Amino acid sequence: AAIKATKHWGTSCSGSRFLNGTLALHEELEHRLAKFVNKKAALCFSTGYQTNVGAISALVGKGDHVVTDKLNHASIVDGIFLATGMRGRVYTHRYQHNNPESLEKNLKEVPAGEPILVVTDGVFSMEGDIVKLPKIRELCTKYGARLYVDEAHGLGVVGNTGRGCEEHYGMPGAADVLMCTFSKSFGSLGGFVAGDELVIDYIKHAARP
């Protein structure tokens, strides 16, 4: 299959996805990934690290609030740092690991009406525990926050058919934005982010990576 694809498509696009580096193969893959995780659209990146750095730094702007688990992956931390460097002051709040009470305390500190993005791993890379998704989703709805879930270590591992934490808890659509890497259970290289079409289209045009 690899030889057949190379004969048809060549060995490289010799350019970035945004300019001349997108083939029908990329779009087919993104469509199938979006369907797999029950989202409207998906966007692939060259690595999982670049996926988090690109998506988070695109979604968060000056004056926005990011509420992040203290034990989130380094790529999430770097995405928040890049957003601050690119766009000016981003208010970062760190809550105690997988602790909904601590999360709510942080959410209460955000002035009413100001944009909030809550970011968490689905399955935490070093600890191996699973995010308390039902309670975190409840708090995001209560305080008008969007929820970004990194499923790098959950997709292909948890849930009856390997679709991650949403399936594990029977909560399809709980995450507003879902991220995953190909370098864990998929045994490959790259990553993707999935969500509503408008959000994914924005990331496609605004993410530096």
C-alpha positions in Angstrom: 0.0 0.0 0.0 2.9 2.4 0.8 4.5 1.7 -2.6 1.2 2.2 -4.4 0.6 5.5 -2.6 4.1 6.7 -3.4 3.8 5.9 -7.1 0.5 7.9 -7.2 1.2 10.8 -4.9 5.0 11.0 -4.9 7.4 11.0 -1.9 6.6 14.6 -0.6 4.5 17.7 -1.0 7.7 19.8 -0.5 5.6 22.4 1.3 3.5 23.2 4.4 0.0 22.0 4.8 -1.3 25.6 4.7 0.3 26.4 1.3 0.8 23.5 -1.0 1.2 20.5 1.3 -2.4 19.2 1.5 -3.4 16.2 -0.5 -6.7 14.4 -0.8 -5.2 11.8 1.4 -4.8 14.3 4.3 -8.4 15.4 3.9 -9.7 11.8 3.8 -7.7 11.0 6.9 -9.1 14.0 8.8 -12.6 13.2 7.8 -12.2 9.6 9.0 -10.6 10.8 12.3 -13.4 13.3 12.9 -16.0 10.5 12.4 -14.0 8.2 14.7 -14.1 10.6 17.6 -17.6 11.9 16.9 -16.6 15.4 16.0 -17.6 17.5 13.0 -14.0 18.2 11.7 -10.3 17.3 12.4 -6.9 18.8 11.5 -3.7 16.9 11.4 -0.3 18.1 12.5 3.2 16.7 12.0 3.6 15.6 15.7 1.4 15.4 18.8 3.5 18.0 20.5 2.9 20.4 17.6 -0.8 19.7 17.8 -1.1 20.9 21.4 1.3 23.8 20.9 -0.5 24.9 17.7 -4.1 24.4 18.8 -3.9 26.0 22.2 -1.8 29.0 21.1 -4.4 29.6 18.3 -7.4 29.3 20.6 -6.2 31.5 23.4 -5.8 35.2 23.1 -5.0 38.3 25.0 -7.1 38.7 28.2 -8.4 35.1 28.0 -8.2 32.6 30.9 -6.7 29.1 30.7 -7.4 26.8 33.6 -5.0 23.9 33.4 -4.4 20.8 35.5 -1.1 21.0 37.3 0.1 17.7 35.9 -0.9 18.3 32.3 1.6 17.3 29.6 4.5 19.6 28.8 3.1 20.3 25.3 0.0 21.8 26.9 2.2 24.0 29.1 4.2 25.1 26.0 1.1 25.9 24.1 0.0 28.2 26.8 3.4 29.8 26.9 3.4 30.4 23.2 -0.1 32.0 23.4 1.2 34.4 25.9 4.3 35.2 23.8 2.3 35.7 20.6 -0.8 37.5 21.9 0.0 39.2 25.1 -1.2 38.5 28.6 -3.0 35.3 29.0 -4.3 34.6 32.5 -3.2 31.1 33.5 -4.8 29.3 36.5 -3.5 25.9 37.7 -5.7 23.6 39.7 -4.8 20.6 41.8 -4.4 17.4 39.9 -7.8 15.9 38.8 -9.5 17.8 41.5 -12.9 19.3 40.6 -13.2 21.3 43.8 -9.9 23.0 43.0 -11.0 23.6 39.5 -14.2 25.2 40.6 -12.2 27.5 43.0 -10.2 28.7 40.0 -13.2 29.1 37.8 -14.9 31.3 40.5 -12.0 33.7 40.4 -12.5 34.5 36.7 -14.6 37.7 36.2 -18.1 36.9 34.8 -18.2 36.9 31.0 -14.5 36.6 30.3 -13.4 33.7 28.0 -12.2 30.5 29.7 -10.6 27.4 28.3 -10.2 24.5 30.6 -7.4 22.1 29.5 -6.8 18.6 30.8 -5.3 15.3 29.9 -7.7 12.5 29.4 -5.4 9.8 30.7 -2.5 11.4 32.5 0.9 10.4 31.0 2.9 9.9 34.1 0.2 8.9 36.6 -2.1 6.8 34.4 -5.3 8.0 36.0 -8.3 9.1 34.0 -9.8 12.6 34.1 -13.0 13.0 36.1 -14.8 14.1 33.0 -18.4 14.1 34.2 -17.7 16.6 37.0 -15.3 18.7 34.9 -17.9 18.9 32.1 -20.5 20.0 34.6 -18.3 22.8 35.9 -17.4 24.0 32.4 -21.1 24.3 31.6 -21.8 26.0 34.9 -19.1 28.6 34.4 -19.4 29.1 30.6 -16.0 27.5 29.9 -14.9 25.5 26.9 -13.2 22.2 27.5 -10.1 21.0 25.7 -9.1 17.3 26.4 -5.8 15.8 25.4 -6.5 12.2 24.5 -2.9 11.3 23.6 -2.8 8.4 26.1 -6.5 7.6 26.1 -7.5 7.1 22.5 -7.1 3.5 21.5 -6.8 2.5 25.2 -10.0 3.4 27.1 -13.6 3.1 26.1 -15.3 0.0 24.7 -14.0 0.7 21.2 -11.0 2.7 22.1 -12.5 6.1 21.5 -11.2 7.6 24.8 -12.6 9.2 27.9 -15.9 10.4 26.3 -16.7 6.8 25.4 -15.4 5.5 28.8 -17.9 7.7 30.6 -20.7 7.4 28.0 -20.5 11.2 27.3 -20.1 11.8 23.6 -19.5 15.4 22.9 -18.3 16.2 26.4 -15.1 17.9 25.1 -15.4 20.9 22.9 -12.0 20.2 21.5 -10.3 16.9 21.4 -6.6 16.3 20.8 -4.7 13.1 20.1 -1.3 11.9 18.9 -0.5 9.1 16.5 2.7 8.1 18.3 1.1 6.1 21.1 -1.6 3.5 20.4 -1.7 4.3 16.7 2.0 3.4 16.4 2.9 6.1 13.9 3.9 9.8 13.9 1.7 13.0 14.0 -1.3 14.2 15.8 -4.7 15.8 15.3 -7.2 18.1 16.9 -11.0 17.7 16.4 -14.1 19.8 17.2 -16.7 22.0 15.5 -16.0 22.9 11.9 -15.6 26.7 12.6 -13.1 26.0 15.4 -11.0 23.6 13.4 -11.0 26.0 10.4 -9.8 28.8 12.7 -7.0 26.7 14.1 -6.0 25.7 10.5 -5.5 29.4 9.6 -4.2 30.7 13.0 -1.9 28.0 14.4 1.8 28.8 13.9 2.9 25.1 13.8 
